[in-house]
Amino acid sequence: MFPKSKSGKFGTFALCFLTGALAGVLAAGPALAADDGEDDELVEYEGRVVAKEGLVLRTGPSTEYSAIGMKEYGAVVGITCRVNGQRVKGNPVWFRLSDASYVWSSTRDIVNDGEDPRWC
């Protein structure tokens, strides 16, 4: 038989606490390792929806991609960058929003609050 532990309930509590702490460190490790400072270069820009009918959010920079939502007139959107995609009304520029959706950009539909977003 094994000798009875002298630590009793405190030892069990300490073991559970340390196990939980170790699990937390292991879970956060990859996220911390991925934060290598590259995100510091990604500036989020802002734009305001000026299209009276709003803007359709899509999964990619084309009307062929699925519509996943709408942004209403006056909504402020976070813009990560801009990308060339399908031409709409002669304009191929689409914005990639901070939520990873895409929206076609036109000065008639969305206005940047500041400088133009960088290219993706």
Backbone as a ProteinNet text record, in pm:
[ID]
protein_1_A
[PRIMARY]
MFPKSKSGKFGTFALCFLTGALAGVLAAGPALAADDGEDDELVEYEGRVVAKEGLVLRTGPSTEYSAIGMKEYGAVVGITCRVNGQRVKGNPVWFRLSDASYVWSSTRDIVNDGEDPRWC
[TERTIARY]
82.7	0	87.2	25	95.8	80.5	184.5	171.1	75.5	3	-93.8	-19.1	-66.8	-3.3	-25.7	77.6	66.8	0.7	-5.5	-58.8	-210.4	-279.8	-424.9	-498.1	-601.4	-686.4	-609.9	-515.9	-439.1	-358.9	-301.9	-223.6	-310	-432.2	-524.3	-561.5	-591	-623.8	-506.9	-387.2	-268.4	-245.6	-264.5	-247.5	-348.7	-474.9	-578.6	-546.9	-503.9	-470.8	-355.1	-250.1	-134.1	-167.5	-252.1	-293.7	-371.1	-460.8	-537.3	-447.4	-351.8	-259.5	-175.7	-129.2	-50.4	-134.2	-259.3	-348.1	-368	-382.4	-398.5	-275.4	-158.6	-33.9	-18.9	-50.5	-39.8	-139.2	-257.7	-358	-318.9	-260.6	-224.4	-92.1	-10.8	121.1	120	40.5	40.1	-5.5	-102.2	-150	-41.1	30	137.9	252.8	282.7	390.6	355.4	227.7	185.2	193.8	192.6	201.1	346.9	396.9	537.3	560.3	459.6	475.6	434	403.9	363.5	232.8	143.5	15	30.9	145.9	168.5	166.8	200.8	204.1	65.1	-30.3	-164.7	-243.7	-263.4	-339.2	-483.7	-573.2	-714.5	-764.7	-827.1	-884.3	-1033.5	-1095.4	-1240	-1305.9	-1426.2	-1507.3	-1649.7	-1726.4	-1867.1	-1951.6	-2057.3	-2147.9	-2233.6	-2225.1	-2303.2	-2406.9	-2412.2	-2514.1	-2647.2	-2748.5	-2879.2	-2937.1	-2910.9	-2963.9	-2874.1	-2759.5	-2666.8	-2571	-2486.7	-2386.7	-2404.3	-2385.4	-2393.4	-2253.7	-2242.6	-2116.8	-2107.8	-1990.5	-1971.4	-1849.1	-1841.4	-1729.2	-1605.5	-1616.6	-1504.1	-1531.3	-1431.6	-1443.2	-1512.2	-1634.1	-1712.2	-1858.6	-1948.4	-2090.4	-2123.1	-2027.9	-2046.3	-2032	-1966.7	-1950.2	-2079.9	-2097	-2218.5	-2232.5	-2355.2	-2387.4	-2404.6	-2336.8	-2341.4	-2397.2	-2436	-2491.6	-2502.3	-2539.3	-2555.6	-2498.5	-2456.6	-2422.5	-2515.3	-2581.8	-2680.3	-2615.6	-2692.4	-2649.1	-2602.3	-2486.1	-2432.1	-2344	-2342	-2261.6	-2112.8	-2036.7	-1891.5	-1834.7	-1745.8	-1686.9	-1535.9	-1477.2	-1331.9	-1282.3	-1185.1	-1129.9	-986.6	-957.4	-822.2	-734.3	-786.2	-710.2	-803.5	-749.9	-829.8	-767	-850.1	-806.6	-883.8	-820.8	-892.1	-973.5	-1095.7	-1184.7	-1269.4	-1389.3	-1481.7	-1514.2	-1518.6	-1558.5	-1708.9	-1743.5	-1883	-1893.9	-1980.2	-1995.7	-1861	-1776.3	-1646.1	-1535.4	-1564.3	-1466.8	-1433.3	-1304.4	-1267.3	-1226.8	-1229.4	-1177	-1281.6	-1237.8	-1318.5	-1241	-1312.5	-1249.5	-1264.7	-1157.3	-1166.2	-1188.2	-1299.7	-1333.3	-1264.1	-1261.7	-1191.8	-1254.7	-1379.9	-1442.1	-1420.6	-1328.6	-1289.8	-1395	-1496.9	-1591.6	-1540.5	-1601.1	-1563	-1682.4	-1654.9	-1759.4	-1703.6	-1785.7	-1740.8	-1730.7	-1626.9	-1606.2	-1628.1	-1693.9	-1714.3	-1732	-1684.2	-1701.4	-1849.2	-1931.8	-2076.6	-2137.6	-2065.9	-2121.5	-2053.4	-1922.5	-1847.2	-1737.1	-1720.4	-1622	-1522.2	-1394	-1288.2	-1287.4	-1271.7	-1252.3	-1101.5	-1034.9	-890.5	-827.3	-706.2	-632.2	-687.1	-654.7	-698.3	-632.4	-706.8	-648.2	-535.2	-443.1	-332.5	-387.8	-310.4	-348.4	-314.7	-397.8	-375.4	-255.4
-118.6	0	125.1	233.1	359.6	430.4	500.6	575.8	693	725.1	834.1	967.6	1056.2	1186.3	1270.8	1344	1432.4	1564.8	1593.6	1723.8	1727.9	1616.4	1610.8	1692.7	1765.7	1843.1	1957.1	2016.7	2126.7	2079.7	1961.1	1906.1	1881.5	1834.3	1811.5	1944.8	2043.9	2177.5	2234.8	2225.8	2279.1	2209	2077.1	2001.3	2045.4	2063.8	2110.3	2250.8	2337.9	2474.8	2477.6	2405.2	2403.1	2339.7	2237.7	2174.9	2274.8	2349.4	2451.6	2562	2604.6	2708.8	2661.3	2538.8	2481.8	2472.7	2431.7	2423.4	2561.7	2663.3	2799.6	2848.4	2819.5	2859.3	2788.1	2659.5	2583.6	2633.2	2671.4	2721.8	2859.6	2943.6	3079.1	3083.3	2980.6	2978.6	3007.1	2932.7	2959.9	3101.9	3153.9	3289.6	3391.3	3370.7	3462.1	3452	3330.5	3311.3	3375.3	3376.5	3434.6	3585.9	3646.4	3791.4	3832.7	3838.7	3869.5	4013.3	4099.7	4240.2	4276.6	4178.8	4209.8	4286.9	4262.8	4331.5	4480.3	4520.2	4661.7	4740.8	4675.4	4742.7	4753.2	4673.4	4675.7	4787.6	4892.3	5006.6	4987.3	5001.4	4991.5	5130	5137.6	5262.5	5260	5374.9	5381.6	5442.9	5396.8	5452.2	5465.6	5546.3	5566.9	5533.2	5456.3	5417.7	5538.8	5580.5	5694.5	5653.3	5524.2	5474.1	5468	5532.7	5536.2	5396.8	5306.1	5170.2	5078.2	5128.8	5049.1	4970.6	4891.9	4811.8	4664.9	4579.8	4435.6	4383.6	4309.9	4246.5	4111.4	4078.5	3952.8	3878.8	3749.4	3666.7	3685.6	3754.4	3780.2	3901.6	3947.4	4071.8	4056.7	4005.7	3989.2	3968.8	4006.6	3982.1	3833.9	3753.6	3609	3543.3	3612.5	3559.5	3577.2	3495	3498.2	3629.8	3678.5	3794.3	3745	3810.3	3763.8	3868.7	3983.5	4086.1	4218.8	4318.6	4455	4554.2	4666	4782	4894.4	4953.7	5056.7	5193	5281.4	5418.5	5481.3	5545.3	5613.5	5526.6	5394.3	5304.7	5332.1	5324.8	5337.7	5196.4	5172.6	5040.2	5047.9	4944.5	4932.5	4869.9	4932.8	4883.5	4839.3	4714.8	4662.1	4703.7	4684.1	4716.7	4714.9	4748.8	4745.3	4647.6	4594.7	4492.6	4509.4	4474	4474	4346.5	4359.9	4246.1	4268.2	4216.4	4232.9	4381.1	4422.3	4560.8	4577.1	4678.3	4714.6	4861.5	4890.8	5028.5	5085	4997.2	5038.5	5047.7	5022.3	5036.5	4898.4	4855	4723.4	4719.8	4833.1	4840.3	4791.4	4697.7	4646.2	4670.3	4691.1	4704.3	4572.6	4530.6	4418.6	4482	4447.5	4506.5	4432.8	4493.9	4436.8	4305.9	4277.9	4150	4043.7	4067.5	3976	3965.3	4050.4	4053.3	4153.2	4150.5	4241.9	4326.1	4448.6	4537.4	4616.9	4630.7	4707.4	4852.5	4918.2	5056.9	5151.7	5254.1	5363.6	5487.9	5599.9	5722.8	5757.2	5693.8	5715.4	5626.2	5521.5	5424.7	5423	5446.7	5444.8	5550.3	5627.2	5735.3	5706.6	5718.7	5699.4	5817.5	5789.3	5894	5908.3	5973.7	5988.6	5947.2	5894.3	5856.1	5725.3	5700.7	5577.2	5457.7	5348.2	5226	5172.1	5102.5	5041.1	4927.2	4884.2	4768.5	4640.6	4540.5	4411.4	4342.1
0	0	0	-51.7	-55.6	77.7	121.6	245	226.4	330.1	326.2	320.8	232.6	215.7	340.3	377.8	492.1	453.8	322.5	281.2	285.9	277.7	290.6	186.4	233.9	142.9	77.3	150.2	92.9	-27.4	-18.3	-128.9	-251.2	-230.2	-341.3	-405.6	-322.8	-375	-454	-400.6	-467.1	-600.7	-601.9	-725.3	-830.5	-791.7	-884.4	-934.6	-843.9	-881.9	-980.9	-952.8	-1041.4	-1176.1	-1175.1	-1300.4	-1385.9	-1323.5	-1396.1	-1448.9	-1366.9	-1410.2	-1527.7	-1522.1	-1631.1	-1758.6	-1745.8	-1862.1	-1923.3	-1840.6	-1890.8	-1965	-1912.2	-1977.5	-2110.9	-2112.6	-2236.9	-2341.2	-2298.8	-2393.3	-2445.8	-2363	-2404.2	-2478.9	-2465.8	-2529	-2677.7	-2757.1	-2901.4	-2934.5	-2861.8	-2888.3	-2857.7	-2748.9	-2713.4	-2812.2	-2857.1	-2954	-3087.7	-3123.4	-3250.6	-3247.6	-3130.2	-3120.1	-3128.1	-3252.2	-3272.5	-3315.9	-3296	-3327.8	-3469.1	-3554.4	-3690.7	-3694.1	-3598.9	-3596.9	-3572.4	-3518.7	-3494.2	-3624.5	-3737.2	-3865.5	-3927.7	-3879.7	-3935.8	-3871.2	-3944.9	-3895.8	-3936.9	-3845.8	-3879.4	-3913.8	-4028.6	-4075.2	-4046.1	-4053.4	-4033.3	-4154.9	-4179.8	-4286.9	-4237.8	-4308.5	-4272.5	-4394.1	-4371.5	-4479	-4515	-4643	-4688.9	-4793.3	-4826	-4918.4	-4844.1	-4896.8	-4830.5	-4810.4	-4905.5	-4895	-4812.2	-4765.1	-4685.7	-4772.7	-4709.7	-4778.9	-4744.6	-4843.9	-4824.3	-4789.8	-4679.8	-4640.1	-4708.4	-4761.3	-4832.9	-4779.9	-4814.2	-4769.6	-4855.9	-4968.8	-5057.7	-5143.3	-5220.3	-5296	-5432.2	-5431.2	-5553	-5515.5	-5604.8	-5579.5	-5591	-5640.4	-5647.9	-5510	-5416.3	-5280.7	-5202.6	-5101.7	-5019.6	-4944.7	-4938.2	-4855.2	-4712.2	-4618.5	-4479	-4383.9	-4436.9	-4349.8	-4420.9	-4345.6	-4398	-4297.4	-4349.7	-4266.9	-4310.2	-4215.3	-4244.4	-4267.2	-4329.9	-4353.4	-4221.5	-4227.1	-4110	-4021.3	-4046	-3962.8	-3983.6	-3876.3	-3883.4	-3890.3	-3986.9	-4005	-3991.8	-3934.9	-3927.7	-4056.6	-4120.6	-4246.9	-4222.7	-4258.4	-4243.4	-4360.8	-4483.3	-4603.2	-4723.2	-4839.9	-4962.4	-5060.6	-5147.7	-5241.2	-5371.7	-5483.5	-5610.2	-5620.3	-5665.3	-5682.9	-5806.7	-5803.7	-5915.5	-5935.1	-6060.2	-6089.3	-6067.4	-5991.7	-5971.5	-6010.3	-6104.3	-6154.8	-6199.9	-6256.4	-6307.7	-6204.4	-6079.1	-5970.4	-5913	-5918.3	-5867.9	-5720.7	-5651.6	-5514.8	-5413.8	-5330.2	-5220.2	-5091.6	-4982	-4850.9	-4776.4	-4711.8	-4617.8	-4482	-4420	-4291	-4177.5	-4062.5	-3947.7	-3899.7	-3938.9	-3901.7	-4008.2	-4104.1	-4211.4	-4321.6	-4321.7	-4432.6	-4536.4	-4653.7	-4760.7	-4800.7	-4841.6	-4887.7	-5005.4	-5109.8	-5225.2	-5186.3	-5231.5	-5191.5	-5307.5	-5279	-5372	-5287.5	-5335.6	-5258.4	-5246.4	-5329.5	-5318.2	-5210.2	-5166.9	-5072.7	-4936.2	-4935.3	-4809.6	-4819	-4714.2	-4711.7	-4600.9	-4632.6	-4533	-4437.1	-4310.6	-4211.1	-4190.8	-4285.7	-4278.2	-4410.3	-4402.3	-4522.6	-4580.5	-4708.2	-4773.5	-4706.7	-4691	-4633.5	-4721.8	-4660.4	-4734.1	-4820	-4917.8	-4999.1	-4923.3	-4935	-4868.1	-4928.4
[MASK]
++++++++++++++++++++++++++++++++++++++++++++++++++++++++++++++++++++++++++++++++++++++++++++++++++++++++++++++++++++++++

